[in-house]
Amino acid sequence: MLQTQVVDLNNLPPVNEVLGEKEQAFYNTLKLPKRKTEWLGGRLALKKLLVAHIGGTLADFEILTPGGVGKPTVKRGGKEITIPFSITHSNGYAVAAIAPQAKYLGIDLEKVAPRINAWKSTFFLTEELTREDNEFLTSLWTQKEAVVKLLGSGLTINSLDVRIKGGQAQFSGRALEIYNTLGRPQIILQTTVLIPGFYFSVALAS
Ligand SMILES: CC(C)(COP(=O)(O)OP(=O)(O)OC[C@H]1O[C@@H](n2cnc3c(N)ncnc32)[C@H](O)[C@@H]1OP(=O)(O)O)[C@@H](O)C(=O)NCCC(=O)NCCS
């Protein structure tokens, strides 16, 4: 049901093999080399999945974000493709996923790293912090990010309005409003070590 593709950002093909004209124009406006690499790598990962699932070539698919902020859209020949998809990047890797049989999808990849107290209290409620080791905190973070991406809300919500308890997502405030507009789907959360030293979470709803 879920298909994922990992891309090593140190080994990317030439830009014109991956991006169409409009994408190249946007890519050329990006200033930071890290951002450029991540943006390109995420698109390569997703386009590989789309070519395998639908056909065509990498450059046939156009993955751009209307208005520049938020979740991108995928188009082919000017027509939007509605397969649920998600992109993430972290520390030298980009990952994309598609879930053709599902309704909503969000993924997040994060390298295990030490976290400071201010970070914990900004993003998590005490009730979520049932452990405080870096492994747990990183996996919890990927779960929350994956759910936020499934909602499609990005930073328009307060991260404390999404609570992860026992591997289940609970919502309040604006996050709950968005969840209700999606029809309150059952969200399945799965976390794995996709790459050694990294946690990877998938939030999927049918
Ligand atoms: C954009 C956000 C959805 C994820 O950002 P992130 O974890 O820093 O970055 P990731 O590499 O995992 O994901 C970035 C990708 O998410 C996708 N994305 C961006 N906005 C999105 C949205 N509103 N909904 C779903 N996906 C989104 C894009 O494809 C983006 O990659 P691209 O710009 O190359 O196309 C958002 O949650 C964010 O900026 N978070 C920053 C940290 C934060 O405050 N988190 C709060 C936790 S609740």
The ligand as an ORCA input file, in Angstrom:
! r2SCAN-3c Opt
* xyz 0 1
  C       6.889     22.198      6.677
  C       6.646     21.237      7.804
  C       5.351     20.508      7.466
  C       7.751     20.174      7.898
  O       8.982     20.745      7.916
  P      10.327     20.023      8.324
  O      10.089     18.856      9.212
  O      11.211     21.086      8.762
  O      10.889     19.491      6.933
  P      10.819     18.091      6.185
  O      12.070     17.989      5.419
  O      10.464     16.933      7.030
  O       9.596     18.307      5.179
  C       9.617     19.306      4.229
  C       8.620     18.953      3.155
  O       7.315     18.943      3.707
  C       6.390     19.271      2.666
  N       5.487     20.266      3.209
  C       5.661     21.600      3.353
  N       4.562     22.156      3.894
  C       3.684     21.150      4.101
  C       2.365     21.102      4.615
  N       1.736     22.205      5.038
  N       1.730     19.899      4.684
  C       2.338     18.780      4.251
  N       3.609     18.759      3.736
  C       4.258     19.950      3.673
  C       7.184     19.795      1.477
  O       7.180     18.825      0.460
  C       8.575     19.977      2.063
  O       9.602     19.684      1.155
  P       9.928     20.621     -0.109
  O       9.829     22.033      0.364
  O      11.280     20.224     -0.540
  O       8.857     20.287     -1.126
  C       6.404     22.004      9.064
  O       5.845     21.165     10.038
  C       7.596     22.703      9.606
  O       8.104     23.662      9.047
  N       8.105     22.299     10.729
  C       9.230     22.915     11.372
  C       9.328     22.423     12.740
  C       8.060     22.649     13.540
  O       7.761     23.715     14.011
  N       7.303     21.595     13.788
  C       6.097     21.619     14.547
  C       5.739     20.225     14.904
  S       4.022     20.059     15.102
*
